[in-house]
Amino acid sequence: MEEKKLKLQFEFSESEVKGVSFLLDEELSPEDWNGITEKPIAIKFSELSDDESKRKQVTIILITLALRLYKENEDNK
């Protein structure tokens, strides 16, 4: 049986993505924008960095965010 997993969804506007692209000194073409918005992008944290400590930090931050948002939504019902 496949293990259930927590799934998070993030949305960024085109202007936000263009801003980050500019900071990275990379061009975001219309084709690139269409490609990255075509379908969700799966992020495998094991492939993000060779530094296990950094991977754990990102994982902790995202799970904490998910838990807090869930609790806030539950409290507001």
Secondary structure, DSSP 8 states (H G I E B T S, - for coil): -------------HHHHHHHHHHTT----HHHHHHHHSS-----GGGT-S-HHHHHHHHHHHHHHHHHHHHHHHHT-
